[in-house]
Amino acid sequence: MKRETRLSQEPAGTNSRRDFLKLSGMLAAGATLTGAAIPRVHAAEDNTIRLALIGSGSRGSGAVVNAFESPNGPCKLVAMADIFANRLEGSHKVLSQQYPSQVDVPPERRFVGFDAYKKAIDCLRPGVDIAMLTTYPAFRPVHLDYAVSKGVNVFMEKSFAIDPVGVRRVVEAGQKAKKKNLKIAAGLMCRHSVNRQELIKRIRDGELGPVQLIRAYRMEPCGGMSPKRPADMKELLWQIQNRTHILWVSGGLWAEMDIHQIDEICWLKDDNYPVTAHGICGRAANSNDAGQGLDSFSVEYTFADGAKAYDVVRYIPNCYTEFATFVHGTKRAAQFSGTVHSGTCHIYKDQRCAPVKVTAKYDPKSGQYVYTEEARTKRDDIVWRAPKENYTCWQAEWNVLLNSIRQDLPQNEAERAAYSNLTGLMGRAAMHMGRVITWDEMLKSDFQLCPNIDTMTEDSPPPVMPDANGYYPVPIPGQWVEV
C-alpha cells in the first residue's frame, strides 16, 4: 500500500475550506511541455509558488487560505477564473482584505466565462505553480487535461468526474502528469489525517483482525432545489448554479458529497475496489424538490474477499443524524472518522461501537469549525484513542502538496481519486437502475451525462430540461439507465 507522507504535529491554521467566506456574504450565486520530465525547479526568484484559482466558490477560496497559511509557503494568488462574475469578485474582495500581501490579481487576470480556465492557467509557470481546479465536477476532466498539457501542478477538488468516461479521462491525465513529474493533489483530504494514518497502520498490523465489515454514514439535513428559475437567468446557468441537484453538473448529491465516506471505505480495503454494488434510494413522499436528486440512499459494496461495506446516507431534516465511519475486524472494531470529517479515531475492545461524542460548530470569528469532544476520561470499551489533531485535514493536504513541490517528492493522486470516484458512481448506478452493478461494467462503460462538455458555452443547449412546472427528471429504478 502506498501510504501518504506523515505530518508533523505543528499547528498551521485550521480554516475549513468548505466554510471559508461564510461571514462575508460575498459568494452570491448568481508554454506546453512535451517529452522529457520537468526537472526539479524551486519556486522562482522569490521562492513563491503562484496559484491560479479556477472556481471561486467557498471551497476554492478556502483552499487558497490553506495554501496561504501553510508552513511550506510562501504562496501568492495571481489569477482567478469563474463562470459567474459576481462570485469571482466577491471572493477576490474578501481574500484581498484578509491576505493583502498574498493576493495579486488585477482586473486583467480575473477571467469570466466557460473558457476562463485556460486564461488563468496560462498565467502560471510550468513545473512550479499550481492550478487550483475547484469548479463543478463536470468540468474537472476538461480543466485537468489543459493544466497537464501546460505542465503545471494541480490541486483538484472533489469530486472528479460525473460518469465513467470522465473517470477514465482523469486517470489518463494523471498518467501524462507522471511522465512530466507534475504533482497532483486530490481533495480527498481525509487521506492526510494523521489520526487516520495511524489507525490504518494499526489495522494493517492486525490489531482488529481481518476486516469483514465497514459502515459509513452521512445523515444530515439538506435542502432541495426550487422550481422557480429567475427570469433573467439562462436555463444552463441556473442548472450549473444548482450543481448538486443536477446530475450532469455534479454527478448528484450522492456522488458529490459522499465521496469522502466512499474513499474511506476504499482506503480501509487497501484500495482494492469492490467487485459489486447494489442498493436502494428514494425521496420523501412530501418532497417538493425540483432537482434530479433523491434524499435517501443505501449501498452495499462487496469485495473480492467477501468483505462488505455499507454506505448509508439521508438528507432529510428533523431526522436522526450521524456522520461517521466504523470498521469491524474479526477481533474488534474501530471508529475511523467522525463529525464533519473530524479525526475521531479509536479502537474498541470488541464489536460494540458506543460513539465518542464530538460536535462541530462553525465559529464566525475564526471562520472555521471548532470540534468539541467529550471529556477524555478513560473508557473501559476503548483500548486505543488518537489525540486531537493539530492540523485540520484540509490544511494537512496543502502542507503535503507544497512540500512535495518544494522537495520534488512524488505525488500524483489522480488515479486513486478517480477510482474512489468510480466506486461512488458504481453505487449510484446500482441505486438508480435497481440492479447489481459490477466493477468491470463501470470500467468498460461509455455512459456520459454530458458528451459536449469540452465545447460547452453559455449559449449551449442544456443537457437536461425541466417540465412545464420547473421539475427535472428523477431516476426511476427499473427504468433508468446510466451504465
N, C-alpha and C positions, 0 to 999 in steps of 0.2 A: 504494500500500500504506500502511496506517496503521501507523506504527512506534511502539512504546512509548516513554514518556519514558525518556531515558537517565539513568543513575545516576552520582552521584559515587563515587569510589573510597575512601570513608572507611569503616573497619570499624565495625560497629554491632551486634555479636552474631552468632553463627554457629550458633545452635541449629537442628538439623534437626527440623522439627515432627513428622515421622513417627516420630521416635525419642525425643522428649521423654517423660520418665517411665519409661523402661525400668528405671532403677535402683530406682524407688520400689516397684514391685510392687503398686501400688495400683489398677491398672486391671484388676481381676479381671473375667472375662467375666460372666458372670452379670449514638389520635386520628386516624382515617383522613383522608388528604388527597386531594382530587379537584380536577380542573380545572387551575388555573394551576400553572406550575412553582414549585418551592420556591425562595425567594430564597436568596442566599448567607448562610450563618449560621456564625459562628465557634463553637468548641466551648464555649459557655455561659460562666458566670461565672468558672470556674476554668480555662478553656481545656482541659478534659479531655474526651476523647472516651470515651464509655461503650460497653462491649461486653456483648452477651448471647451466651453460648456454647450452641448447640443441638447436642448431641452431644459428650460429654466424653471421647472416646477419646484415644489418643495424638496423632492428627493435630490434633484440635481444641485439645487442651491445649497442644500445641507451637505452634500458630498464636497462641494467647494470648501465649505467651512472645515470639514475633516482634513482636507489637503492643507489648508492654511495652518491648522493647529498641530499638524504632525511634527514631531521632533526631527523627522527626516526631510524637512523642507530645506530652504525656502521655496515656496511656490507663488506664482502670480497668475491671475486670470487675465488673459489678453484678448479673448474673443468669445462671443456668445451668439447662439442661434436658436430660433424657436419659430413655430408656425404662428403663434399668437403674439403680436407686438406688445400688448398691454402686460402680458405675463413677463416677457423679457425685460421690459422697462422697470416693472415692479421689483424683480429680482436684482437687477443692476443697482437700483436705488438703495435697497437695503444692504446689499453686500458692500457697496461703496461707503455707506455710512458706518458700518461696523468694522470694516477692514480697509480703510482708505489707502494704505500703503501697498496693499496686495491686489488691488483691482485697477487695471489699466485697460479699460475697454471704451475707447472713444466711440462716438456715433458711427464712424466709418468701419468699426469692427463689431458692430451689432447688426446681425443679419436676420431677416424675417422671410419666411416662405418655405416651400417644400424643398428647395434646393439650397437653403441657407446652410445646411450642414457642411456642404462642400466648401463654401467660402470660409467658414470658421476653421475647418481642419487645415485649409491651405495657409492659415496664419502660423502654423506650427512648424517646428524644426524636426526633421526626420531623426529617429533614433534617440531622442532626448525627451521631447514633450509628450503630453498626454491629451488625447481626445476623450472627452467625457460624454459617453453615449447614454443619455438619461431620458430620452423622449419615449414615445409609445412603442411597445414591443413589436408591432407590425413592421416598423421601420428599422429595427435593430440589425437584422442581417444586411440590409442595404447600407447602412451607415458603417457597419463593421467592415464590410468589403472595401469601402472607399478609404477608411482610415488605414487599413493594412496596405492597400495599394500605394498610399502616400508614405508608408514607412514610419508611422508614429505609434507610440504606445497607446494602450486603450484601457480605460475603465468603462465597463458596460453594466448598467443597472439591470436587475431582473425585471420581468422575465426576458427571454432572449429570442423567442420565436413564437408564432401563433399556430403553426402547423408543422407536419413532418418535413415538408420541403424546406421551410425556413430553418429547422434544426440542422439538416444536412449542410445547409449553406454556412451556418455558424461553425460547424466542425471543419469544413473546408477552409474557411477564412483563418481559423486557428492553425491549421496545418501550414498555410502560407506564412503566417506570422512567425512560426517556429523557424522556418528557413531564413527569415530575416532577423532573428534574435530579438524580436519585439516582445514586450511584456503585455500580457492581457490579464486584467483582474476582472472578476465577475462579482456582481452584487449579492452573492450568497454569503453574507458577512459572518454567519454563524460558524463557518469553517475556520475562522480566525479567532474564535473564542478560546482563551487559554483553558478555561474550565472544561469545555467540551473536548479539547485536545487531550487533556489529562484523563478524562473519563474514557475516551476512545482507547487510549493506551492501556488502561486497566481492563477494559473489555477484551482487547486483543491478547492481554496477558492471562486471560482465563478467569478473572475474578467473578464473573457472572455465570461461567459455563457457556456452552454454545448457545447463540442467540436463536430463540424459537419464535418470538413474537415481539412486534413493535407496535405501539399505539400512539398515534399523533392526533391532536385535537386543535382546532381553531374555531371556537364557538363564541361569537361576539356580534353585537348589533351592527347592521349596515343598511343604509337607506337605498331606495330604488331610484329609477330614472323617471323623470317627468315626461309625459307625452306632449308637453307644450313647448315646442321649439320657438324661440324668439323670431319674430317676423323678419328681422334684419340679418339673421344668421343663415348661411348656406347649410343645406342638409348635411353635406360632407363634414363640415367643420363642427356641426352640432354632434355628430356621431363621434368624432375624434375627441371632443371636449368631454364626452361621457364614456371614456375609454373602457372602464371595467364592466360596462353594461352592454357593450357591442363586441361580438366575438372577433370580427376581423381586425379590430384595433388593438385589443389586448390579449385575445385568447379567452376572455371572460374572467369573471371574478375568481373562480377556482384556479385557473392556470396562472393568473397574475399574482394573486395574494398568497395562495397556499403552497407556492413553490418552495418556500423555506422549510416547511414541515416535510415535504416530499424529499428535498435534498438531505435533510437529516436522516430520513429513512434510508436513502441510498448510501450515505456515509456510514451509517451503522452496519450496513451489509457490505462494507468494504468496496463500494461502487461496483458490486455485482448486481446488475439491474434485474428487476423482476421479469419472469418469463410470461406471466399472465396477469390480467386485471379484470375484475368485474365489480359492479357497484350499482347503486341506486341514487336517484336525485329527485328533487321535486320543488314545489313552490307552495307557500301558504295559500289556503283557499281564498282568503280575503285580500290577497296581494293586489296592489294597483301599480306595480312596477311595469313600466312600458318597455324596458330593455329586454335583451335576449337571455339574461342570466337567470339562474334559479337561486334558491336560497338555502337549500338543504342538500348535502352531499355525503356519501359514504362509499369508500372504495376499499376492496380487499385485494392486496397485491400478494402474489405467490412467487417465491424464489426457487431456483433450481434445486436447492437442498430441502425444499418443503416448508421452509420458514414462512411465516405470514406477517404482513404489515397491514394495519388498518389506519386509514386516514378519515377522520370524521369532522365535518365542517357544517356549521349552521350560522347564517347571517340574519337572524330574526330577533328583534328587540323583545325585552321582557321575558327572556328565557335563561336557563342555566348557561353560564359562561365557563369556558375552560380554554387555556392557551398553554399547552404543554406537550411534551413528547416523553414517553416511557418505553423502556426496553426490558424484555424478560429473557433471561437465560435459564439454563437447566438448574442452576444453583440458587439464583436470587435475581432480583430486579433492580432497576435504577431509573432515576429521572434524568433525562438528557437535556431538557430545555424547559424554560418557564415563561412567565408572563411577558408579553411584548419582547420576545427573544432574549430575555434575561438569561445569564449563565447560571441558572439554578440547577446544579448537578450534584447528585449524591447517590450512594448505593445503599439499598435496603438490605436487611438481614435475610429476608425471604421474599415471597412474591406479593406481599401486601404493600400497596403504594399509597400510604397516607400522605397527602400533599404537604409540602413546606409552603406556608402562606407567603406570597410575595405580591405586593401591589405596585403598580406602575402609575405614577401620577405626573401629568405634564406640568412643569414649572414655567410659567410665563416669564419670570425674571431671568432665568438662565437659558430658556429656550431648549430644554431637554427633558427627558424622562428622569424622574427620581424613583429609584427602586427602594421599597421598604420591605425588609424581610422580618419574619417573626423572630423573636428573641432566640439567639443561638445557644440555647440551653441543650444539654445532652439529651438525645432521644434514643431510647432503647431499640427502636426499629431501624436506625440508620447506623451503618458501620463505617462509612466514609462520607465526608461532606466537603465540597470545594469551598474555598474562601470567596469573599466578594471580589469581583474583578475590578481592577483599577482603570482599565480601558473599556469603553463600550466596544461591541463587536464592529460597529460602523467605523469607529476610529482605528481599530486594530487593522482592518483590511487596508486602510490607506497607509498606515505605518509600514505594512509589509510591501505594498506596491512601490512606494517611494524608495524604500531600502533596496528592493530588487533592481530598480533603475540605477541608484547610486553605486551599488556594489556589483552590478552586472550579474545578478543571480538569475537562474532560470525561473520564470513564472509565466505560465500560459494555462489559464483555467477554462479556455473556450470549450474544449471537448467535454470535460466533466460537467460543466454548467449546462451545455446543450443536452446532454443525456439525462440529467436530472429534469430538465425542461420536458424532454420527450416522455419521461416517466409520468409527469403530470398530464400531458396530452393523452397518454395512453389511458389513464384513469378517466379523463374527461370523455374520451370516445366510448369507453365501456359504459359510462352512465348515460350519456346522450343517446347511444344506439341501443342500449338494453341487451348487450350480449358480452361474452368474454372476448377480450382483445389480447392478442399476443404481442410480445416484443418484436418478433420477426415481422409481423404485419406493419408495425409502426416504422421499422427501419426501411421497409420497401415501399411504403405508401407515397403516392404522388398527390395526395389531397392538399388543396390550397384554399384558404379562405379569401385571398385577395391576389389573384395572379398578376395584376398590373401594378403592384406596389412600387416597382422601380420607376415607373413613369408617371405616377400619380401627381396631379397638380390640384390647386384649389377648385378648378373647374371640371375635374374628372367626375364621372357619374359615380355615386356611392355604390359600394359592393352589395349593399342590402338596403331595402326601402321599407318604411313603416306602412301600416294600413291607413285607412282614412281617418282613424282616430288617434294616430300617432304611436301605435304599438308595433313593435318589431317581432319577427317570427321567433318563436321559442322552440328549442329542441323537444321533440316528442319521441320517447324511447319506442323502438319497434318500427319507426318510420324514418327517423333522422339518419343521415349518412355523413361521416367525417373521417373515414379511413380509406 
